[in-house]
């Protein structure tokens, strides 16, 4: 997917995102037990209107580890003590992962071995063979 095309679709994709808040573990002291700062971003890949069929297949294939069985992509963030910052962080992670998943890598072209490499290998084999022949016991014929 082209960079500019993906950037234009951010707003379209953002409409399909939902969030779930919960209490985060970690820093915050007594505050952590009162406020739901952990943010979980949810995106329904299978029912998305922003993604084409091929794009959905790519996302499901490349992000299988973070997609549930019912096709919901889940990304959690609890690094900050602020729910707003965690929400932004989760969105950032979502767009990074989605962009990476939708990028199709070019297939690798096999390179041909140079002829000189093959000739060198054969030459070394010949030298090695001659060494081994020279180590053989000499058989004397009785005349």
Backbone as ProteinMPNN parsed JSONL, in Angstrom:
{"seq_chain_A": "XXXXXXXXXXXXXXXXXXXXXXXXXXXXXXXXXXXXXXXXXXXXXXXXXXXXXXXXXXXXXXXXXXXXXXXXXXXXXXXXXXXXXXXXXXXXXXXXXXXXXXXXXXXXXXXXXXXXXXXXXXXXXXXXXXXXXXXXXXXXXXX", "coords_chain_A": {"N_chain_A": [[0.835, -1.177, 0.0], [0.515, 2.246, -0.789], [2.261, 4.993, 0.753], [1.093, 7.632, 0.965], [-1.54, 7.079, 0.328], [-2.291, 5.415, 2.442], [-2.032, 7.164, 4.597], [-4.089, 8.949, 4.057], [-6.266, 7.386, 4.572], [-6.387, 7.109, 7.297], [-8.276, 8.555, 8.894], [-10.638, 7.403, 8.049], [-10.285, 4.732, 8.839], [-10.048, 5.142, 11.56], [-12.608, 5.663, 12.431], [-13.702, 3.19, 12.732], [-12.573, 2.08, 14.919], [-12.705, 0.916, 18.257], [-12.616, 1.37, 21.828], [-11.561, -0.089, 24.938], [-11.49, 0.296, 28.34], [-9.517, -0.335, 31.268], [-8.287, -1.185, 34.572], [-4.905, -0.506, 35.078], [-1.848, -2.29, 35.597], [1.123, -1.685, 37.503], [3.041, 1.404, 37.657], [1.841, 4.185, 39.618], [0.909, 4.139, 42.152], [-1.382, 4.541, 44.853], [-3.263, 5.629, 43.266], [-3.495, 4.017, 41.024], [-5.306, 2.032, 41.649], [-7.757, 3.213, 41.487], [-8.332, 4.415, 39.039], [-9.075, 3.838, 35.624], [-6.685, 3.332, 33.526], [-5.505, 1.74, 31.632], [-5.623, 1.025, 28.224], [-7.367, -0.613, 25.693], [-7.311, -1.208, 22.363], [-9.678, -1.957, 19.919], [-10.391, -3.506, 16.856], [-12.435, -4.479, 14.319], [-11.588, -6.614, 12.025], [-12.705, -8.381, 10.116], [-15.289, -7.328, 9.585], [-14.78, -4.821, 8.608], [-15.279, -1.859, 6.776], [-13.521, -0.239, 5.57], [-11.373, -1.637, 4.615], [-10.316, -3.63, 1.855], [-11.17, -6.88, 0.485], [-8.808, -8.328, -0.133], [-6.956, -6.89, 1.376], [-7.896, -7.379, 3.944], [-7.391, -10.114, 4.124], [-4.557, -10.07, 4.028], [-3.991, -8.659, 6.412], [-5.081, -10.38, 8.343], [-3.482, -12.613, 7.923], [-0.843, -11.622, 8.424], [-1.007, -10.48, 10.977], [-1.873, -12.394, 12.741], [-1.266, -13.19, 15.351], [-2.247, -11.239, 17.079], [-4.918, -11.103, 16.602], [-8.156, -12.038, 17.403], [-10.193, -15.082, 17.459], [-12.676, -14.399, 16.452], [-12.06, -12.398, 14.672], [-11.223, -9.912, 15.661], [-8.959, -7.378, 16.056], [-6.605, -6.738, 18.53], [-5.049, -4.348, 20.533], [-3.144, -3.354, 23.22], [-2.378, -0.778, 25.609], [-0.547, 0.443, 28.289], [1.439, 1.993, 29.23], [1.618, 4.598, 30.134], [0.524, 6.892, 32.769], [-1.636, 8.234, 32.095], [-4.808, 8.093, 30.663], [-5.495, 9.194, 28.203], [-3.008, 9.536, 26.905], [-2.294, 6.839, 26.697], [-4.301, 5.989, 25.0], [-3.674, 7.363, 22.641], [-1.169, 6.231, 22.182], [-1.892, 3.561, 21.733], [-3.361, 3.874, 19.369], [-1.338, 4.781, 17.664], [0.372, 2.517, 17.631], [-1.417, 0.74, 16.419], [-1.793, 1.824, 13.792], [0.838, 1.671, 12.844], [1.318, -1.125, 12.889], [-0.715, -2.002, 11.167], [-0.037, -0.731, 8.767], [2.428, -1.921, 8.248], [1.604, -4.572, 7.977], [0.074, -4.423, 5.676], [1.886, -3.872, 3.723], [3.341, -5.179, 0.948], [5.971, -7.279, 0.412], [8.579, -7.343, -2.003], [9.262, -10.181, -4.021], [12.199, -12.148, -3.508], [14.858, -12.188, -5.76], [16.646, -14.824, -7.127], [20.148, -15.009, -7.201], [22.581, -15.541, -9.715], [25.285, -17.825, -9.673], [28.623, -16.78, -10.209], [30.595, -17.717, -13.064], [33.326, -17.898, -12.644], [33.52, -18.589, -9.966], [32.599, -21.217, -9.914], [34.537, -22.393, -11.552], [36.805, -22.001, -9.958], [36.151, -23.601, -7.755], [36.154, -26.145, -8.982], [38.828, -26.289, -9.77], [40.141, -26.311, -7.287], [39.163, -28.723, -6.345], [40.388, -30.466, -8.121], [43.118, -30.109, -7.486], [43.09, -31.05, -4.84], [42.364, -33.696, -5.311], [44.629, -34.561, -6.741], [46.559, -34.413, -4.726], [45.699, -36.472, -3.053], [46.01, -38.668, -4.746], [48.776, -38.68, -5.004], [49.49, -39.592, -2.516], [48.984, -42.237, -2.446], [49.986, -45.704, -2.2], [52.747, -46.854, -3.985], [52.64, -49.157, -6.537], [54.726, -51.788, -7.518], [55.593, -53.333, -10.484], [56.496, -56.579, -11.303], [58.961, -57.293, -13.567]], "CA_chain_A": [[0.0, 0.0, 0.0], [1.303, 3.467, -0.878], [2.281, 5.766, 1.996], [0.134, 8.72, 0.954], [-2.851, 6.456, 0.321], [-2.547, 4.933, 3.802], [-2.193, 8.339, 5.459], [-5.408, 9.507, 3.774], [-7.272, 6.468, 5.091], [-6.335, 7.096, 8.767], [-9.547, 9.027, 9.448], [-11.631, 6.386, 7.694], [-10.041, 3.58, 9.702], [-10.221, 5.553, 12.955], [-14.034, 5.599, 12.746], [-14.053, 1.803, 13.016], [-11.853, 1.665, 16.13], [-13.372, 1.105, 19.55], [-11.675, 1.25, 22.938], [-12.019, -0.672, 26.188], [-10.602, 0.76, 29.398], [-9.47, -1.16, 32.472], [-7.24, -0.759, 35.497], [-3.568, -0.926, 34.668], [-0.908, -2.661, 36.648], [2.337, -0.879, 37.373], [3.215, 2.661, 38.386], [0.667, 4.982, 39.911], [0.658, 4.123, 43.596], [-2.777, 4.32, 45.226], [-4.027, 6.135, 42.121], [-3.673, 2.935, 40.063], [-6.454, 1.227, 42.05], [-8.993, 3.991, 41.352], [-8.548, 4.938, 37.696], [-8.86, 2.902, 34.518], [-5.778, 3.977, 32.572], [-5.118, 0.787, 30.584], [-6.497, 1.166, 27.069], [-7.291, -1.707, 24.731], [-7.884, -0.817, 21.085], [-10.338, -3.077, 19.249], [-10.704, -3.222, 15.458], [-13.042, -5.657, 13.696], [-10.985, -6.761, 10.694], [-13.622, -9.083, 9.207], [-16.441, -6.486, 9.228], [-14.312, -3.476, 8.273], [-15.694, -1.328, 5.48], [-12.386, 0.521, 5.048], [-10.4, -2.549, 4.012], [-10.805, -4.511, 0.792], [-11.046, -8.302, 0.8], [-7.392, -8.704, -0.171], [-6.295, -6.246, 2.516], [-8.325, -8.121, 5.14], [-6.627, -11.37, 4.124], [-3.178, -9.734, 4.393], [-3.953, -8.287, 7.826], [-5.325, -11.592, 9.127], [-2.298, -13.475, 7.775], [0.351, -11.018, 9.018], [-1.205, -10.101, 12.374], [-2.641, -13.485, 13.352], [-0.955, -13.296, 16.787], [-3.006, -10.277, 17.876], [-6.31, -11.111, 16.149], [-8.907, -13.109, 18.058], [-10.851, -16.021, 16.546], [-13.798, -13.732, 15.786], [-11.552, -11.379, 13.755], [-11.006, -8.622, 16.327], [-7.555, -7.045, 16.302], [-6.525, -6.143, 19.861], [-3.766, -3.742, 20.908], [-3.269, -2.747, 24.55], [-1.337, 0.161, 26.027], [-0.654, 0.861, 29.689], [2.755, 2.522, 29.577], [1.509, 5.905, 30.771], [-0.469, 7.004, 33.835], [-2.747, 8.979, 31.527], [-5.644, 7.32, 29.737], [-5.433, 9.865, 26.89], [-1.722, 9.17, 26.296], [-2.366, 5.416, 26.352], [-5.19, 5.89, 23.839], [-2.876, 7.818, 21.499], [-0.133, 5.221, 21.987], [-2.537, 2.391, 21.129], [-3.676, 4.238, 17.967], [-0.059, 4.821, 16.954], [0.771, 1.118, 17.43], [-2.365, 0.16, 15.475], [-1.501, 2.266, 12.427], [2.145, 1.121, 12.467], [1.158, -2.555, 12.617], [-1.568, -2.156, 9.997], [0.731, -0.324, 7.59], [3.432, -2.959, 8.016], [0.892, -5.777, 7.529], [-0.447, -4.208, 4.323], [2.997, -3.688, 2.801], [3.718, -6.437, 0.305], [7.392, -7.283, 0.082], [8.91, -7.883, -3.319], [9.916, -11.489, -3.906], [13.642, -12.113, -3.687], [15.333, -12.816, -6.994], [17.838, -15.623, -6.898], [21.289, -14.545, -7.974], [23.305, -16.611, -10.381], [26.681, -17.91, -9.254], [29.531, -16.445, -11.3], [31.323, -18.854, -13.635], [34.656, -17.954, -12.039], [33.382, -19.28, -8.694], [32.505, -22.644, -10.236], [35.858, -22.803, -12.052], [37.701, -22.017, -8.803], [35.79, -24.79, -6.987], [36.623, -27.323, -9.717], [40.292, -26.262, -9.725], [40.512, -26.751, -5.939], [38.868, -30.162, -6.263], [41.417, -31.15, -8.914], [44.344, -30.061, -6.673], [42.861, -31.944, -3.706], [42.407, -35.054, -5.871], [46.024, -34.87, -7.07], [47.234, -34.655, -3.446], [45.31, -37.8, -2.58], [46.621, -39.65, -5.648], [50.204, -38.733, -4.707], [49.674, -40.264, -1.232], [48.752, -43.68, -2.611], [51.184, -46.555, -2.254], [53.185, -47.145, -5.348], [52.717, -50.612, -6.755], [55.818, -52.118, -8.459], [55.32, -54.515, -11.304], [57.673, -57.427, -11.516], [59.207, -57.501, -14.993]], "C_chain_A": [[0.881, 1.242, 0.0], [1.172, 4.286, 0.398], [1.207, 6.831, 2.032], [-1.292, 8.179, 1.006], [-3.228, 6.006, 1.727], [-2.798, 6.101, 4.738], [-3.581, 8.958, 5.271], [-6.507, 8.664, 4.408], [-7.299, 6.41, 6.628], [-7.688, 7.464, 9.366], [-10.652, 8.0, 9.224], [-11.516, 5.161, 8.606], [-10.332, 3.91, 11.164], [-11.678, 5.495, 13.392], [-14.458, 4.197, 13.176], [-13.373, 1.258, 14.282], [-12.738, 1.873, 17.351], [-12.346, 0.856, 20.65], [-12.36, 0.612, 24.141], [-11.008, -0.259, 27.251], [-10.657, -0.21, 30.585], [-8.361, -0.634, 33.379], [-5.909, -1.342, 35.078], [-2.765, -1.379, 35.865], [0.288, -1.739, 36.497], [2.263, 0.42, 38.133], [1.899, 3.42, 38.578], [0.306, 5.006, 41.376], [-0.791, 3.813, 43.905], [-3.712, 4.715, 44.091], [-4.39, 5.007, 41.157], [-4.902, 2.081, 40.382], [-7.793, 1.93, 41.831], [-9.343, 4.324, 39.91], [-8.236, 3.878, 36.638], [-7.993, 3.571, 33.454], [-5.326, 3.047, 31.455], [-6.14, 0.889, 29.454], [-6.267, -0.012, 26.133], [-8.033, -1.263, 23.476], [-8.453, -2.061, 20.415], [-10.722, -2.66, 17.833], [-11.217, -4.508, 14.822], [-12.563, -5.753, 12.251], [-11.984, -7.347, 9.706], [-14.777, -8.208, 8.733], [-16.055, -5.059, 8.866], [-14.766, -3.076, 6.878], [-14.545, -0.573, 4.809], [-11.387, -0.355, 4.306], [-11.056, -3.399, 2.929], [-10.618, -5.961, 1.231], [-9.608, -8.764, 0.851], [-6.634, -8.135, 1.023], [-6.652, -6.969, 3.815], [-7.534, -9.422, 5.255], [-5.18, -11.141, 4.555], [-3.056, -9.444, 5.884], [-4.121, -9.533, 8.692], [-4.111, -12.509, 9.082], [-1.109, -12.92, 8.561], [0.219, -10.664, 10.5], [-2.01, -11.155, 13.138], [-2.442, -13.567, 14.866], [-1.795, -12.358, 17.643], [-4.457, -10.151, 17.419], [-7.009, -12.304, 16.799], [-9.585, -13.996, 17.017], [-12.036, -15.385, 15.828], [-13.357, -12.525, 14.956], [-11.356, -9.999, 14.354], [-9.52, -8.445, 16.611], [-7.485, -6.294, 17.627], [-5.123, -5.626, 20.139], [-3.965, -3.023, 22.235], [-2.102, -1.803, 24.819], [-1.597, 0.565, 27.466], [0.641, 1.487, 30.173], [2.69, 3.848, 30.337], [0.481, 5.873, 31.897], [-1.699, 7.737, 33.339], [-3.501, 8.12, 30.506], [-5.554, 7.902, 28.317], [-4.141, 9.499, 26.173], [-1.721, 7.705, 25.869], [-3.248, 5.191, 25.123], [-4.429, 6.269, 22.562], [-1.792, 6.79, 21.159], [-0.706, 3.985, 21.292], [-2.873, 2.659, 19.659], [-2.419, 4.225, 17.113], [0.418, 3.401, 16.626], [-0.103, 0.459, 16.371], [-2.006, 0.529, 14.039], [-0.149, 1.749, 11.938], [2.013, -0.348, 12.057], [0.344, -2.789, 11.351], [-0.812, -1.808, 8.718], [1.768, -1.385, 7.227], [2.775, -4.235, 7.458], [0.409, -5.64, 6.084], [0.645, -3.986, 3.284], [3.416, -5.046, 2.247], [5.176, -6.354, -0.096], [7.614, -7.903, -1.292], [9.577, -9.234, -3.144], [11.404, -11.379, -4.221], [14.014, -12.831, -4.969], [16.604, -13.588, -6.679], [18.961, -15.097, -7.783], [22.019, -15.748, -8.543], [24.748, -16.618, -9.889], [27.568, -17.554, -10.444], [30.291, -17.689, -11.777], [32.687, -19.016, -12.97], [34.628, -18.713, -10.713], [33.345, -20.798, -8.909], [33.863, -23.181, -10.704], [36.852, -22.935, -10.896], [37.45, -23.283, -7.972], [36.315, -26.053, -7.666], [38.148, -27.435, -9.678], [40.789, -26.776, -8.375], [40.265, -28.24, -5.751], [39.948, -30.971, -6.974], [42.722, -31.229, -8.11], [44.238, -31.039, -5.515], [42.948, -33.402, -4.163], [43.833, -35.487, -6.177], [46.828, -35.15, -5.799], [46.956, -36.072, -2.973], [45.922, -38.892, -3.438], [48.101, -39.802, -5.318], [50.496, -39.456, -3.382], [49.507, -41.781, -1.335], [50.063, -44.435, -2.626], [51.492, -46.863, -3.696], [53.269, -48.673, -5.502], [53.788, -50.877, -7.828], [55.443, -53.381, -9.196], [56.6, -55.298, -11.47], [57.824, -57.687, -13.018], [59.996, -58.728, -15.233]], "O_chain_A": [[1.886, 1.289, 0.71], [0.126, 4.285, 1.046], [0.477, 6.937, 3.018], [-2.155, 8.764, 1.66], [-4.366, 6.198, 2.154], [-3.688, 6.034, 5.587], [-4.177, 9.44, 6.234], [-7.57, 9.186, 4.744], [-8.15, 5.728, 7.199], [-8.19, 6.766, 10.247], [-11.487, 7.762, 10.096], [-12.52, 4.628, 9.08], [-10.806, 3.058, 11.915], [-11.967, 5.303, 14.574], [-15.445, 4.03, 13.892], [-13.585, 0.105, 14.658], [-13.433, 2.882, 17.463], [-11.327, 0.205, 20.421], [-13.567, 0.75, 24.337], [-9.804, -0.447, 27.075], [-11.689, -0.817, 30.867], [-7.596, 0.251, 32.996], [-5.805, -2.527, 34.761], [-2.968, -0.92, 36.989], [0.443, -1.083, 35.467], [1.534, 0.545, 39.117], [0.971, 3.294, 37.779], [-0.521, 5.814, 41.799], [-1.378, 2.92, 43.293], [-4.821, 4.193, 43.977], [-5.457, 5.028, 40.545], [-5.48, 1.472, 39.481], [-8.848, 1.312, 41.974], [-10.517, 4.499, 39.583], [-7.265, 3.129, 36.75], [-8.499, 4.287, 32.589], [-4.817, 3.511, 30.435], [-7.349, 0.847, 29.681], [-5.13, -0.365, 25.821], [-9.23, -0.979, 23.518], [-7.791, -3.097, 20.352], [-11.305, -1.595, 17.629], [-10.508, -5.513, 14.791], [-13.07, -5.06, 11.369], [-12.099, -6.863, 8.58], [-15.205, -8.333, 7.586], [-16.914, -4.178, 8.822], [-14.653, -3.847, 5.926], [-14.598, -0.3, 3.61], [-10.638, 0.135, 3.461], [-12.201, -3.83, 3.068], [-9.972, -6.227, 2.244], [-9.217, -9.5, 1.757], [-5.783, -8.803, 1.609], [-5.798, -7.148, 4.683], [-7.068, -9.787, 6.335], [-4.634, -11.91, 5.345], [-2.134, -9.923, 6.543], [-3.387, -9.72, 9.662], [-3.751, -13.115, 10.091], [-0.441, -13.662, 9.282], [1.225, -10.561, 11.202], [-2.741, -10.829, 14.073], [-3.354, -13.971, 15.586], [-2.034, -12.647, 18.815], [-5.149, -9.206, 17.798], [-6.516, -13.431, 16.75], [-9.552, -13.69, 15.825], [-12.369, -15.787, 14.713], [-14.195, -11.708, 14.573], [-11.325, -9.01, 13.621], [-8.905, -9.249, 17.311], [-8.217, -5.326, 17.833], [-4.139, -6.353, 20.003], [-4.852, -2.179, 22.361], [-0.993, -2.001, 24.325], [-2.701, 0.974, 27.827], [0.918, 1.515, 31.372], [3.602, 4.179, 31.094], [-0.332, 4.953, 31.98], [-2.692, 7.855, 34.058], [-2.907, 7.512, 29.615], [-5.539, 7.151, 27.342], [-4.155, 9.189, 24.981], [-1.208, 7.367, 24.802], [-2.974, 4.311, 24.306], [-4.527, 5.589, 21.541], [-1.533, 6.517, 19.987], [-0.09, 3.431, 20.381], [-2.696, 1.789, 18.807], [-2.423, 3.726, 15.988], [0.816, 3.115, 15.497], [0.392, -0.288, 15.527], [-1.922, -0.34, 13.171], [0.002, 1.424, 10.76], [2.526, -0.763, 11.018], [0.669, -3.667, 10.552], [-0.932, -2.503, 7.709], [1.962, -1.706, 6.054], [3.329, -4.891, 6.575], [0.342, -6.629, 5.354], [0.357, -3.919, 2.09], [3.796, -5.946, 2.997], [5.572, -5.468, -0.853], [6.935, -8.85, -1.688], [10.37, -9.42, -2.222], [11.812, -10.611, -5.092], [13.547, -13.939, -5.236], [17.521, -13.068, -6.043], [18.755, -14.783, -8.956], [22.067, -16.82, -7.939], [25.359, -15.565, -9.709], [27.295, -17.979, -11.567], [30.588, -18.59, -10.992], [33.151, -20.137, -12.758], [35.59, -19.399, -10.369], [33.981, -21.557, -8.177], [34.284, -24.269, -10.312], [37.648, -23.873, -10.863], [38.389, -23.951, -7.54], [36.86, -26.933, -7.0], [38.695, -28.532, -9.567], [41.728, -27.568, -8.311], [41.039, -28.935, -5.093], [40.369, -32.024, -6.494], [43.357, -32.282, -8.054], [45.182, -31.777, -5.235], [43.538, -34.238, -3.478], [44.213, -36.628, -5.913], [47.688, -36.032, -5.795], [47.864, -36.784, -2.544], [46.316, -39.936, -2.92], [48.633, -40.912, -5.344], [51.626, -39.886, -3.152], [49.853, -42.514, -0.408], [51.106, -43.903, -3.006], [50.6, -47.1, -4.512], [53.89, -49.366, -4.696], [53.764, -50.277, -8.903], [55.028, -54.373, -8.596], [57.659, -54.734, -11.746], [56.924, -58.234, -13.655], [60.294, -59.055, -16.381]]}, "name": "protein", "num_of_chains": 1, "seq": "XXXXXXXXXXXXXXXXXXXXXXXXXXXXXXXXXXXXXXXXXXXXXXXXXXXXXXXXXXXXXXXXXXXXXXXXXXXXXXXXXXXXXXXXXXXXXXXXXXXXXXXXXXXXXXXXXXXXXXXXXXXXXXXXXXXXXXXXXXXXXXX"}
